């Protein structure tokens, strides 16, 4: 998408402006919308993604040394 964006800018001011400045400005406006749209589409959440429902966030012992962060609902293993 970035290649298309850059291509539109180069095409607009390298070629199209000789024929129509309005069309060149229109191409630049279209090119200006592409990067934010690409960021929005690229950062869209996957329907199966449940990062906001991570049980570790509610774990009061999260920062305790030796606490198993991958199993928050279990007590830490005793070390010999």
C-alpha positions in Angstrom: 0.0 0.0 0.0 2.9 2.3 0.7 4.2 1.7 -2.8 0.9 2.7 -4.3 0.9 5.8 -2.1 4.4 6.8 -3.2 3.6 6.0 -6.8 0.5 8.2 -6.7 2.6 11.2 -5.4 5.3 10.7 -8.0 2.8 10.2 -10.8 0.8 13.3 -9.7 3.7 15.7 -9.5 5.9 14.1 -12.2 3.4 13.6 -14.9 -0.2 14.5 -14.2 0.4 18.1 -13.2 1.4 19.0 -16.7 -2.1 18.1 -17.9 -4.2 19.0 -14.9 -3.2 20.5 -11.6 -6.6 19.6 -10.1 -6.2 16.0 -11.0 -2.7 16.0 -9.5 -4.1 17.5 -6.3 -6.8 14.8 -6.3 -4.2 12.0 -6.7 -2.3 13.5 -3.7 -5.5 13.6 -1.6 -6.1 9.9 -2.4 -2.5 9.1 -1.6 -2.8 11.0 1.7 -5.7 8.8 2.8 -3.9 5.5 2.2 -1.4 5.4 5.1 -4.0 6.0 7.9 -6.4 3.5 6.3 -3.5 1.0 6.1 -2.8 1.5 9.8 -6.4 1.0 10.7 -6.8 -2.1 8.7 -3.5 -3.6 9.9 -4.4 -3.1 13.5 -7.8 -4.6 13.3 -8.4 -7.0 16.2 -8.8 -10.7 15.3 -12.2 -12.1 16.5 -10.4 -14.8 18.4 -8.1 -12.5 20.1 -8.9 -12.1 23.8 -5.9 -10.2 25.2 -8.2 -7.9 27.2 -9.5 -11.0 29.2 -6.1 -12.1 30.5 -6.6 -13.6 34.0 -3.0 -12.6 34.9 -4.1 -8.9 35.2 -6.2 -9.8 38.2 -3.5 -11.9 39.9 -2.4 -10.1 43.1 0.9 -12.1 43.2 2.0 -11.1 39.7 5.2 -9.4 40.9 6.1 -11.9 43.7 9.4 -13.6 43.1 9.0 -17.3 42.1 5.3 -16.9 41.2 4.5 -18.8 38.0 3.1 -16.0 35.7 1.8 -18.5 33.2 -0.4 -20.2 35.8 -1.9 -17.4 37.8 -4.6 -19.5 39.5 -2.1 -21.9 41.1 0.2 -21.3 44.0 3.9 -21.1 43.2 5.8 -24.3 43.2 8.0 -25.0 46.2 11.6 -24.9 45.4 13.9 -27.3 47.1 
